[in-house]
Amino acid sequence: MTSLGARIKALRGERGLQQRQLAEKAGLTPSMVSQIESGRLTPSLPTLGKLAGALGVAIGQLFEPAPMAGSM
């Protein structure tokens, strides 16, 4: 799993969304979301924008490492 895919999966999990739900919100197919999360597909910039919008974050936040547990 790529760091981008892992980050998207983590953000999706934090929001309690299933892949299918994220795909619907972003206007993508569940298969595409699955492939992005697993690192089999590198999303285009417009696709990153759709995912970021559906997750309620800026595109840049998709590339940030997840905060360490317990750090504030």
N, C-alpha and C positions, 0 to 999 in steps of 0.2 A: 504494500500500500504506500502510495506517495504521501509526502507531508501535506500536499494540497488536498488530496482525497481524504486523508485522516482528519484534517481540519474541518472540511465540509461535513464529514460524518459526525464529528464531535459537536459542531454547531447544531446540526440537525437533531442529535440526541438531546442536547440541552434544551431544545424547544419542544421536545416530545413528539417530533414528527417522524412518520415512517417515510421510507424512500418514495413511495407512491404519493404521499401527501406533499412532499417537497417538490416532486416532479410536477404535480398539478398546479401548485402555487407559482412555479417558475415557468410553466408552459413548455416543459420538457417531457420526454418519455421516462418511465421508471427505469427502463433498461439503460438509458443514457446516464441517469444519476448513479446507478449501480456501477457502471463502467468507470465513471469519473472517480467515485469513492474508492474503487479498487485499484486505480492507477492504470487501467487498461486504455483509457481515453483521456487525452489532454483537451480540456475545453477551450473553445475560442473566447475571445474577449467579450463578445455579446452574450455568450452562454454564462460566463463568469458573472456578468452584470445581472442576468436573470436570477442566478443562484443567490448572489449577494442580496438582491432585492427581496427575494422570497424569505431569506433568513434574517432580514432586517439589519444587515451590516454593510459597511463600505467594502468595495472590492479588495482594498488593501488588507482588510482584516482576515481575508481568506488565506493570506500568506503569512500571518503572524503565528508564532508558536502558541499553542494552548497554554494558558496560565498554569503554573505549577500549583498543585493542591496545597492549601495552607498559606500561600503567599498573598500578600495584599499590598 
